[in-house]
Amino acid sequence: MSTEDERLLAGGAEVATYVPHPDLDIRLGPRPYLHPVRTLGGVRVSDALCFDHPWHLGVSVAMQDVDGVNFWGGRTYRRGEGYVWLDDHGRVAPAGRLPAGDGIGHRLRWQDRTGRVLLTERRRIAARLAPGGWELTFSYALSAPAGRDVTLGSPATNGRTGGAGYGGFFWRAPDGDAVAYTSSAEGEHGVNGSAEPWLAVTGGDAYTLVFRGLRDDDRWFVRTGDYVGVCAALAFERPLVIPAGTSLERDLTVLVADGTAVPPR
């Protein structure tokens, strides 16, 4: 834990570390993230700098396409070409603090590799005890500049098939046996692309995560096979435009519980 990192507490217990300014290669899409995140019982429920996808950084906000700039990290999906390495990566950099009570609040700049600012962000993160464990609240607002619309895209909007519309609030969980389910479906193929009010992931008998907070045309992007991850995807099927001078706001909550919790069906 560096001197810049911040602790997130729930009921006096440390449940996560926030890394505001990671020193990473630009190809990994450097951005602030939470990791490690743990249950009250100490079970780690996040992963970062993973062998399979090193640009997966714990709990973060990342987009593969912001006006053509890759803030997700890794290769970029190009229509007709597939995934290719390009010099198109950006970084999300801290730009000051925001009042956040006992939580964490930051202003951020989404910059391309030349330093040009495409978006500004206001972010607040907090934790509280909740029935069965503790609850993370993660609120962010992405603002377009006064004179220019900003378009958010994904591999899906750029031509990839198979429900790969990821981009937005993303949680990379540890590898292992995991099951994802909603009130009406179970398994990766059943829940990926759904818009259910909540989505749960269980990691064997070790932990349960329950995600809430989709808005408008958002969809759950879910993986439990190649890796374990959940994204509240902003551009799952079609690009999302933030009009000039306006903000896109999202408020996510995640229940973090030991063992196998039972969300309402």
N, C-alpha and C positions, 0 to 999 in steps of 0.2 A: 504494500500500500504506500503510494507516494505521498508527499506532503500536500499535493493538490487534491487528492482523492477525498471524498466526503462519505461519512457513514449515514445510513438510513436506519432509523430506529422505530420499532413498534412496541409500545408499552415498556420502553426502557431496554429492550433487547435489540442488539444489532442484527438486522436481517439482510442488509445489502450494502455494497460499496458502489459509489458512483464515481466513475472515472471521467472527469470533464474534458481532459486534454490529452488523449493518448498519443504517444510518440510512435506513429505507425507509417509504413510505406503508403504513399498516395494511392497505390493500386488496391489497398484494402478499404478504401472509403473511410478515412479517419473521422470519427464522430464520438461524442460523449455516449457512454453506455453504463448500464448497471451490471456488475459482475464482481464477485459471486453474489447470487441471490440464494437465500437459504430459508428453509422452514424454521419454525420456532424450535423444532427438535434438532436442528443443525444439518438437515439433509440439503445438499446442494441441488438447486433446480434450474441453474443456468449454465451455459457453456460459452466459451469465447476463444477466438483464434484457433478454431478446430482444424484438425488435420485435413478433413474432407473439404471444408469451406472456411478457410482462415479469415475471410471477411465477415463471418458471422460473429457479432460482438455482443454476447449476452442479451440484454434487453435494450433496444435502441429504436430510433426512427431512421429509416433509410429508404431511398427510392432508387430504382435502377435507371430512371429517365426523368430528369428535370430539365426541360428545354434542351435535350440532347446530352446532358451531363450525367454521368454515372456516380451517384452518391451511395450505391449499395456496395460497391467493391467487386473485384473479380472481372470476368469477361462480360462484355455487353452483347445482348441479343440483337442481331441485325436481320431484318426481313430478307429472306432469300439466302442468307449466309450462315445463320445459326449464331452460336456464341463465338465471339472473336475478341482478342485483346486489342484495345484501343487506348490512345492517350487522351481519354475523355473523363478521367476521374476527378471528383471534387472532394471537398472536406467540409465538415460542419464544425465551426470554431466558436468557442465562448466569446461573448461580447459584453459581459457584465452580469450582475446578479439582479434577481427580482425578489421582493418580499415573499416569503413562503412559510412563515411560522416555524414549526418544528421540521418542516420538510426542506426540499431543495428547489431553488428557483433560479433560472438562468435566461439571459438573452443569448441568442445564437445567430450566426451568419452562415448561410449555405453558399459557399464560394467555389467557383471553378478553379482549375489549377493556376490561373493567372491572378487570382485574388478577386475577380469580379463577383459581386454579390448578386445571386439570383433570387434568394428568399431570405427573409429574416424570420426568426422564430422566438416565441415566448413559451417557456416550458416550466411546469411545476410538477414536482413529484413528492408524494407523501405516503406514509404507512400508518396503519392503525390496527389494533387488535380487532378481530372479528370472530364470530362464532365458528369454531373449528380450526382457527389459525390466525392469520393476519391478512390484511387487504392492502394491496398496492393501488394507489390512484396516480395515474399518469396522464396529465393534460398538456396538450401542445396546440399552438396556433401558428400556422404558416402564412406569412403575409407577402403578397406580391408588391413590387415597387409601384409608385404612383402612375408611372407612364407606360407600364407594360404588363400584359397578361402573362401568366406562367402556366405551362402545361405539364402535368404529371403523367407519366406513362409507366409501362411495365413490359416484361417480355411478351406477355399475352397481347397487349395493344400493339406490339411491334411484330406480331406474326407467329409467336410460339403457341402451339396447341398443348392440350393436356392440362388446362387449368393452372397455368403458371403466371397468374396475375399478381405476383407478390410486390410489396412495396408499401410502407407505412410503419406503424408500430409493430415491431417484430421481436419475438421471444425465441431464442435458441435454447432448447433444453438439453440435458445430457443424453448421450447415446444410451440405448437400452430398450427393453420391452416397454412399449407405450401404447395406449389405446385412447383414441379421441372419439368423443361422442357429444351429441346434442340431445334435445328432448325428443327428436324424431328419427335420428339416424346414428349409426356407429361405424367407425372405421374411416381411414383416410379418404377412400373413394366416396363414402357416403356423406361426409361433412365438408370436404373441400369445395369451396365455392358457394356454400350456404350462407344464409343471412339470418340465422336463428339468434334469438336474444342472448343466449349464452352458449359457450362451448367449453367442454372440460377435457383435460388430458390427465390420465393417470399413468404414473411411471411405476408399473408393477404394483407392489404394496407399499412403496416408499413415499409417494407424494401424490397430491392432486392439485392441479391448477384449473381455476374456473375463470374464463375470460368473458367480459361484458363490455359493451360500448360502441357497437356498430351504429353508423348513421348513414342516412341517404342511400347511395348505391354501394356502400362498402360491403365486402364479402370476407368470410373467413378463408384464408389460405392456410392449409394444414399439410404437414408432412409427418409421418410416423415410421416410414419404411427406410429410405436412404439415410434420413436423420430425423430428429424430433424437433419440430418448430411450428409456431403459430404466428400468423400475421393478420392484423386487421387491415386488409388490403384496400387501398384508396382507388386503384385503377385496375380492378380485376378483369373487367371485360372491355372497357373503353377509356380513353384518356379523360382526365379530370382537369378542367381549366380553373385556375384561381384568377378571377378578373383583376385588372390593375387596381391597386389601392385597396384591395379587400383581403380578408383573412379566411382561411379554412381552419376550423377549430374541431378538435376531437378530445374526448374525455373517456379514457379507458380505465377499467378496474380489473384487478386480478386477485382472486382469493388464492392464497398459498397455504396449503394444509398438509400436515403429516398424514401418511396412510391413504386410505381410500375414502375420501369424503363423498357424500351423496348430495349433489345439487338437486334443486327441484326439477322434476320431470314435467 
